[in-house]
Amino acid sequence: QVYIAETGGGLVQPGGSLTLTCVADQEIFEISAMGWYRQAPGKEREVVAVITPGGGSSIDDAVKGRFTISRDNDKNTIYLQMASLKPEDTAVYYCNVVPILSGYNYWGQGTQVTVSS
């Protein structure tokens, strides 16, 4: 069992900001690509941003310029900084952990982000 814990979701007004945090087991974190996915009601889960163990990152076009992914290897933590939030960003956001070359794929329990006035 891999420990993964997401925090930081909540209710925010359009145009506002939130930062999501995901902490994982140190042993897994060091060798894993990490990512944020989201799933809105009635829709499939979609990738938001991913970051490699070395810090290389990729952001989905839908959030590019508004969201930033980063990782702190000393704290076994990744962050998703979200700015200029829109109602269409409303979803459950999931942390994904993929140990490189393992063939495994782990998910956190998700954290709700609601953008509404």
Buried (B, 14 or more C-beta within 10 A) or exposed (E): EBBBEBEBBEEBEEEBEBEBBBBBBEEBBEEBBBBBBBBBEEEEBEBBBBBBBEEEBEBBEBBEEBBBBBBEEEEBBBBBBBBEBBEEBBBBBBBBBBBEEEEEEBBBEBBEBBBEE
